[in-house]
């Protein structure tokens, strides 16, 4: 018998909902809502592929449409689709258990376990030492529009990826040999690769629980009791923060007994091992869009001015220019020219921190531009050369620095890393009933 129950690890065995047998999973599965937010043509193509077929596209709102005309009508349609899928049997509830996922994309494969995370074990406030740890600063302004979608929705379908630090590969990897049932085995639309999902009943997860017990004990020895970082957010920081906010609102209306059993206390997620060879950290680049008639180079020059004030010195250089030792180099692209920004004596530990601090002034305080966070160099190239735009390329982060860095210094600058490119992100397949 495992030393601890699942709640000790901030986890919960859910009753997952999946589409009924015979569903076309190629049309059912759609990439996370926060991808391709500056590429409406992507979502137009998804709409064309799905057509009238049952699809998670009907249960989510691409963030391209957040705070845009028609948002309220779209959310109303989502609620109606949820009710319809529940009533007509499109969604079926499984017995308590988890889904073992194998995802292949861009020539890499990784394993994951779809489970539920306990929102009582998560706190996104600055300086938190919760068991489930935020890895980037939470932008609280991003929560209300997402809360409008989750609000009183009867089901959840988050794209949350949570990492565990398991160098011995003792928790998820052995489940490949556990008794299980293959539920889906399908290609994913829009270059999403391939995914296989196998259902594992709760009784066949005891080995994983035993391994988590040992892993927890090691983490307690490493970080100290009360300071254990056991789960680190890999993707979906704001999705989980929204679920937490929704839960805190619901909690105010519940008795202590109801709090213990209410389904909204948990959020569906996929846990993955940071030591999985298929997990690669990619940088998240920045593209800014002028809103006061400036050119791309006007924005670049303004950015350099702010960087110079915030750091020792900042200036433009040719793409092949050598930077002084210890300086940061950030390549930039506009329609007029390209090169690199050199930042000498930077005040931040990471390039992303230095860049974001200056961009925040331009976007939030001066309001001279808007910003988008872009996965993949091709998209940056395409967007940056348009009139009034400028793009900035960032280097990747060493994934093995994540747990030590967050444990030592707290949340990283937002959008520091991405688990793969946009097409490698989590595709919605599983859901869970969260209404009482």
C-alpha positions as CSV (number, residue, x, y, z in Angstrom):
1,X,0.0,0.0,0.0
2,X,1.3,3.4,-0.9
3,X,2.5,5.5,2.0
4,X,0.4,8.5,1.0
5,X,-2.9,9.0,-0.7
6,X,-3.2,11.0,-3.9
7,X,-4.1,14.3,-2.1
8,X,-0.6,14.3,-0.4
9,X,0.8,15.0,-3.9
10,X,-1.8,17.6,-4.8
11,X,-3.4,15.1,-7.2
12,X,-6.8,13.4,-7.6
13,X,-8.1,10.5,-9.7
14,X,-10.8,12.0,-11.9
15,X,-13.9,10.6,-13.8
16,X,-12.7,11.6,-17.2
17,X,-15.2,12.3,-20.0
18,X,-14.5,11.2,-23.6
19,X,-16.5,11.3,-26.8
20,X,-18.6,8.3,-27.5
21,X,-17.3,5.4,-29.5
22,X,-17.2,6.0,-33.3
23,X,-16.3,9.7,-32.9
24,X,-13.7,11.0,-35.5
25,X,-10.9,12.0,-33.1
26,X,-9.1,13.8,-36.0
27,X,-12.0,16.3,-36.0
28,X,-12.6,16.1,-32.3
29,X,-9.1,17.1,-31.1
30,X,-8.2,20.8,-31.4
31,X,-5.0,22.6,-30.2
32,X,-5.0,24.7,-27.0
33,X,-7.0,28.0,-27.3
34,X,-4.0,30.2,-26.6
35,X,-2.1,29.2,-29.8
36,X,-2.0,31.0,-33.1
37,X,-3.6,34.2,-31.6
38,X,-2.2,36.4,-34.4
39,X,-3.1,34.0,-37.2
40,X,-6.8,33.9,-37.9
41,X,-6.2,31.9,-41.0
42,X,-5.2,29.0,-38.8
43,X,-8.5,28.9,-37.0
44,X,-10.4,29.5,-40.2
45,X,-8.8,26.3,-41.5
46,X,-9.7,24.4,-38.3
47,X,-13.3,25.5,-38.8
48,X,-13.2,24.2,-42.3
49,X,-11.8,20.8,-41.2
50,X,-14.3,20.3,-38.4
51,X,-17.4,21.3,-40.3
52,X,-20.5,19.9,-38.5
53,X,-18.7,17.0,-36.8
54,X,-18.6,16.8,-33.0
55,X,-15.5,18.6,-31.9
56,X,-13.8,20.3,-28.9
57,X,-13.8,23.4,-31.2
58,X,-17.4,23.8,-30.0
59,X,-16.4,23.7,-26.4
60,X,-13.6,26.3,-26.3
61,X,-12.9,29.9,-27.4
62,X,-9.7,30.5,-29.4
63,X,-8.1,33.5,-27.6
64,X,-7.9,35.2,-31.0
65,X,-11.6,36.2,-30.2
66,X,-11.1,37.3,-26.5
67,X,-12.4,40.8,-25.9
68,X,-13.5,41.1,-29.5
69,X,-17.0,41.9,-30.9
70,X,-19.1,38.7,-30.7
71,X,-17.3,37.2,-27.7
72,X,-20.5,37.0,-25.6
73,X,-22.4,35.2,-28.4
74,X,-19.5,32.7,-28.9
75,X,-19.5,31.9,-25.1
76,X,-23.3,31.4,-25.3
77,X,-22.8,29.0,-28.1
78,X,-20.1,27.1,-26.1
79,X,-22.5,26.7,-23.2
80,X,-25.2,25.4,-25.6
81,X,-22.7,22.9,-27.1
82,X,-21.7,21.7,-23.7
83,X,-25.3,21.1,-22.7
84,X,-26.0,19.4,-26.0
85,X,-23.0,17.0,-25.8
86,X,-24.0,16.1,-22.3
87,X,-27.6,15.5,-23.1
88,X,-27.3,13.6,-26.4
89,X,-24.5,11.3,-25.2
90,X,-21.7,12.8,-27.3
91,X,-19.7,12.8,-24.1
92,X,-19.4,9.7,-21.9
93,X,-18.1,9.5,-18.4
94,X,-15.4,6.9,-17.6
95,X,-14.9,5.1,-14.3
96,X,-12.3,6.8,-12.0
97,X,-8.9,6.5,-13.7
98,X,-6.4,8.2,-15.8
99,X,-5.3,8.4,-19.5
100,X,-1.8,7.4,-20.4
101,X,-0.9,9.6,-23.4
102,X,1.8,9.1,-26.0
103,X,2.2,12.1,-28.2
104,X,4.5,12.3,-31.3
105,X,5.2,15.5,-33.1
106,X,8.2,17.0,-34.9
107,X,10.0,13.7,-34.7
108,X,9.8,13.5,-30.9
109,X,7.6,11.3,-28.6
110,X,6.7,12.0,-25.0
111,X,4.5,10.3,-22.4
112,X,1.9,12.0,-20.2
113,X,-0.7,11.0,-17.6
114,X,-4.1,12.8,-17.7
115,X,-5.1,13.2,-14.0
116,X,-6.5,16.0,-11.9
117,X,-4.6,18.5,-9.8
118,X,-5.9,19.7,-6.5
119,X,-6.4,23.5,-6.5
120,X,-6.0,23.5,-2.8
121,X,-2.4,22.6,-3.4
122,X,-1.8,25.5,-5.8
123,X,-1.3,29.2,-5.2
124,X,-0.2,31.6,-8.0
125,X,0.4,34.6,-5.7
126,X,3.9,36.0,-5.7
127,X,6.2,34.3,-3.3
128,X,4.0,31.2,-2.9
129,X,5.6,28.0,-1.8
130,X,2.6,25.8,-2.8
131,X,3.1,22.1,-3.7
132,X,2.1,22.9,-7.2
133,X,4.2,25.9,-8.2
134,X,3.5,28.6,-10.8
135,X,6.6,28.9,-13.0
136,X,5.8,32.4,-14.5
137,X,4.4,35.5,-13.1
138,X,0.6,35.5,-13.4
139,X,-0.9,38.5,-15.2
140,X,-4.1,38.9,-13.2
141,X,-5.7,40.9,-16.0
142,X,-5.7,37.8,-18.1
143,X,-8.0,35.9,-15.7
144,X,-11.4,37.7,-16.0
145,X,-11.9,37.1,-19.7
146,X,-11.0,33.4,-19.2
147,X,-13.3,33.3,-16.1
148,X,-16.2,34.4,-18.4
149,X,-15.7,31.2,-20.3
150,X,-15.2,28.8,-17.3
151,X,-17.7,30.7,-15.0
152,X,-20.7,28.4,-14.6
153,X,-19.7,26.0,-17.3
154,X,-20.8,22.4,-16.6
155,X,-17.5,20.9,-17.9
156,X,-13.9,21.9,-18.0
157,X,-11.4,21.2,-20.8
158,X,-8.1,22.8,-19.8
159,X,-4.8,22.5,-21.6
160,X,-2.7,22.4,-18.5
161,X,0.6,20.5,-18.6
162,X,2.4,20.0,-15.2
163,X,5.9,18.7,-14.9
164,X,7.4,16.4,-12.3
165,X,11.1,16.0,-11.6
166,X,11.6,12.2,-11.9
167,X,15.1,11.5,-13.1
168,X,14.7,7.7,-12.5
169,X,11.5,7.7,-14.7
170,X,9.7,5.8,-12.0
171,X,6.1,7.3,-12.1
172,X,4.8,7.6,-15.6
173,X,7.1,5.4,-17.7
174,X,6.3,2.1,-16.0
175,X,2.6,2.6,-16.8
176,X,3.4,1.5,-20.4
177,X,3.2,-2.0,-19.0
178,X,0.1,-1.5,-16.8
179,X,-3.3,-3.1,-17.7
180,X,-5.0,-0.5,-20.0
181,X,-7.5,0.0,-22.8
182,X,-6.6,1.8,-26.0
183,X,-9.3,4.5,-26.4
184,X,-7.9,6.5,-29.3
185,X,-5.1,6.4,-31.7
186,X,-5.2,9.2,-34.2
187,X,-3.4,11.8,-36.2
188,X,-3.9,15.4,-35.1
189,X,-5.0,18.1,-37.5
190,X,-2.9,21.0,-38.6
191,X,0.5,19.3,-38.3
192,X,-0.2,18.2,-34.7
193,X,1.5,14.9,-35.1
194,X,0.0,11.7,-33.7
195,X,-1.5,10.8,-30.3
196,X,-2.5,7.5,-28.6
197,X,-4.6,7.5,-25.4
198,X,-5.0,4.4,-23.1
199,X,-7.4,4.3,-20.1
200,X,-6.0,3.0,-16.8
201,X,-8.4,2.2,-14.0
202,X,-7.6,3.5,-10.6
203,X,-6.8,0.1,-9.2
204,X,-4.0,-0.2,-11.7
205,X,-2.3,3.0,-10.6
206,X,-1.0,1.8,-7.3
207,X,2.5,1.4,-8.7
208,X,2.5,5.1,-9.8
209,X,1.3,6.1,-6.3
210,X,4.1,4.1,-4.7
211,X,6.6,5.8,-7.0
212,X,5.2,9.3,-6.2
213,X,5.5,8.5,-2.5
214,X,9.2,7.9,-2.9
215,X,9.6,10.9,-5.1
216,X,7.8,13.1,-2.6
217,X,10.1,11.9,0.2
218,X,13.1,12.8,-1.9
219,X,11.7,16.3,-2.6
220,X,11.0,16.8,1.1
221,X,14.7,16.0,1.8
222,X,15.9,18.3,-1.0
223,X,13.7,21.4,-0.3
224,X,12.6,20.9,3.3
225,X,9.2,20.2,4.8
226,X,6.6,22.9,3.9
227,X,8.7,24.1,1.0
228,X,8.4,21.1,-1.4
229,X,8.1,22.0,-5.1
230,X,6.5,18.8,-6.4
231,X,4.7,19.9,-9.5
232,X,6.0,22.8,-11.7
233,X,3.7,24.4,-14.3
234,X,4.9,23.5,-17.8
235,X,2.0,25.1,-19.8
236,X,-1.3,26.6,-19.1
237,X,-0.3,28.8,-16.2
238,X,-3.3,31.2,-16.8
239,X,-5.6,28.3,-17.4
240,X,-4.8,26.9,-14.0
241,X,-4.9,30.4,-12.4
242,X,-8.4,30.8,-13.8
243,X,-9.5,27.4,-12.5
244,X,-8.1,28.4,-9.1
245,X,-10.0,31.8,-9.1
246,X,-13.2,30.0,-10.1
247,X,-12.8,27.5,-7.3
248,X,-12.1,30.3,-4.7
249,X,-15.3,32.0,-5.7
250,X,-17.3,28.7,-5.4
251,X,-15.7,27.9,-2.1
252,X,-17.2,30.9,-0.4
253,X,-20.7,29.3,-0.9
254,X,-19.8,25.9,0.5
255,X,-19.7,24.2,3.8
256,X,-16.4,22.5,5.0
257,X,-17.9,19.1,4.1
258,X,-18.9,20.3,0.6
259,X,-15.4,21.8,0.0
260,X,-13.9,18.3,0.4
261,X,-15.9,16.7,-2.4
262,X,-16.9,19.5,-4.8
263,X,-15.6,18.6,-8.3
264,X,-14.6,22.2,-9.1
265,X,-11.9,21.8,-6.4
266,X,-9.8,19.9,-9.1
267,X,-8.6,20.8,-12.6
268,X,-7.9,18.3,-15.3
269,X,-4.3,18.3,-16.4
270,X,-1.6,16.2,-18.0
271,X,1.5,15.5,-15.9
272,X,4.8,14.8,-17.7
273,X,8.3,14.0,-16.6
274,X,10.8,16.8,-17.3
275,X,13.4,14.1,-17.9
276,X,11.4,12.6,-20.8
277,X,13.7,12.9,-23.8
278,X,10.7,14.0,-25.9
279,X,10.2,17.2,-23.9
280,X,12.1,20.2,-25.4
281,X,12.0,23.7,-24.1
282,X,11.6,26.2,-26.9
283,X,11.9,30.0,-26.5
284,X,8.8,32.2,-26.8
285,X,9.6,35.1,-29.1
286,X,7.9,38.6,-29.0
287,X,6.3,40.6,-31.8
288,X,5.0,44.1,-31.2
289,X,2.4,46.0,-33.2
290,X,2.5,49.8,-33.4
291,X,-0.8,51.5,-32.6
292,X,0.2,55.1,-33.1
293,X,1.4,55.1,-36.7
294,X,5.1,54.3,-35.9
295,X,7.3,52.2,-38.1
296,X,8.8,48.9,-36.9
297,X,12.2,50.7,-36.5
298,X,10.6,53.5,-34.5
299,X,9.5,50.8,-32.0
300,X,12.9,49.1,-32.0
301,X,14.7,52.4,-31.2
302,X,12.2,53.3,-28.4
303,X,12.8,49.8,-27.0
304,X,16.6,50.3,-27.1
305,X,16.2,53.6,-25.2
306,X,14.3,51.9,-22.4
307,X,16.8,49.0,-22.3
308,X,19.6,51.5,-21.9
309,X,17.8,53.2,-19.0
310,X,17.1,49.9,-17.3
311,X,20.5,48.3,-17.8
312,X,24.1,49.4,-18.2
313,X,24.0,50.2,-21.9
314,X,22.0,49.1,-24.9
315,X,22.5,49.7,-28.6
316,X,21.9,48.3,-32.1
317,X,24.4,46.2,-33.9
318,X,24.7,44.2,-37.2
319,X,23.6,40.6,-37.0
320,X,27.2,39.3,-37.1
321,X,28.6,41.8,-34.6
322,X,30.3,40.4,-31.6
323,X,29.0,41.3,-28.1
324,X,31.2,42.1,-25.1
325,X,31.6,39.3,-22.5
326,X,28.5,39.0,-20.3
327,X,26.3,41.1,-22.6
328,X,22.9,39.9,-23.9
329,X,22.3,39.7,-27.6
330,X,18.7,39.9,-28.8
331,X,18.1,39.6,-32.6
332,X,15.4,41.9,-34.0
333,X,13.4,41.9,-37.3
334,X,11.5,44.7,-39.0
335,X,10.4,45.2,-42.6
336,X,13.2,47.8,-43.0
337,X,16.1,46.1,-41.4
338,X,17.3,43.4,-39.0
339,X,20.2,43.1,-36.7
340,X,20.7,42.6,-32.9
341,X,20.3,44.6,-29.8
342,X,23.3,44.4,-27.4
343,X,22.6,44.9,-23.7
344,X,25.7,45.5,-21.6
345,X,25.6,44.9,-17.8
346,X,22.1,43.5,-17.8
347,X,20.1,43.8,-14.6
348,X,18.3,40.5,-15.3
349,X,19.5,36.9,-15.2
350,X,17.8,36.0,-18.4
351,X,17.4,37.8,-21.8
352,X,13.7,37.4,-21.5
353,X,13.6,39.3,-18.3
354,X,15.5,42.2,-19.7
355,X,13.4,42.4,-22.8
356,X,10.1,42.0,-21.1
357,X,10.8,44.7,-18.5
358,X,11.3,47.3,-21.4
359,X,8.4,46.0,-23.4
360,X,6.1,46.3,-20.4
361,X,6.8,50.0,-20.3
362,X,5.9,50.4,-24.0
363,X,2.8,48.2,-23.9
364,X,1.3,49.0,-20.4
365,X,2.6,52.5,-19.5
366,X,3.1,54.3,-22.8
367,X,0.6,52.2,-24.7
368,X,2.5,52.8,-28.0
369,X,2.1,49.2,-29.1
370,X,0.5,45.8,-28.5
371,X,2.3,42.6,-28.1
372,X,2.0,38.9,-29.0
373,X,4.0,35.9,-27.8
374,X,5.0,33.7,-30.7
375,X,6.2,30.1,-30.9
376,X,8.5,29.3,-33.8
377,X,10.8,31.5,-35.9
378,X,8.7,31.2,-39.1
379,X,5.8,32.9,-37.6
380,X,8.0,35.7,-36.2
381,X,9.5,36.2,-39.6
382,X,6.1,36.5,-41.2
383,X,4.6,38.9,-38.7
384,X,7.7,41.1,-38.1
385,X,8.2,42.3,-41.6
386,X,4.7,43.9,-41.9
387,X,4.4,47.6,-41.6
388,X,4.5,48.9,-38.0
389,X,5.6,45.6,-36.6
390,X,8.9,44.5,-34.9
391,X,10.0,41.0,-33.8
392,X,12.5,39.9,-31.2
393,X,14.1,36.4,-31.0
394,X,15.0,34.8,-27.7
395,X,17.3,31.9,-26.8
396,X,15.9,28.6,-25.3
397,X,16.1,27.9,-21.6
398,X,17.8,24.7,-20.2
399,X,14.9,22.6,-19.0
400,X,16.8,21.1,-16.1
401,X,17.2,24.6,-14.6
402,X,13.4,24.9,-14.1
403,X,12.9,23.3,-10.8
404,X,16.1,24.7,-9.1
405,X,15.4,28.2,-10.5
406,X,11.8,28.3,-9.4
407,X,12.6,26.8,-6.0
408,X,15.4,29.4,-5.5
409,X,14.0,32.6,-7.1
410,X,10.2,32.0,-7.5
411,X,8.3,32.5,-10.7
412,X,10.3,33.2,-13.9
413,X,9.5,36.2,-16.2
414,X,6.3,35.3,-18.0
415,X,6.5,33.5,-21.3
416,X,10.1,32.4,-20.6
417,X,9.8,29.0,-22.2
418,X,7.5,26.9,-24.3
419,X,7.2,23.1,-24.2
420,X,7.8,22.7,-27.9
421,X,6.4,24.7,-30.8
422,X,2.8,25.8,-31.2
423,X,1.7,22.6,-33.1
424,X,3.2,20.5,-30.3
425,X,1.0,22.0,-27.7
426,X,-1.7,20.0,-25.9
427,X,-4.8,19.2,-28.1
428,X,-8.1,19.1,-26.3
429,X,-9.5,15.5,-26.1
430,X,-10.5,14.7,-22.4
431,X,-12.9,16.8,-20.4
432,X,-14.5,16.6,-16.9
433,X,-17.8,17.5,-15.3
434,X,-17.3,20.2,-12.7
435,X,-20.8,21.3,-11.8
436,X,-22.2,20.0,-8.5
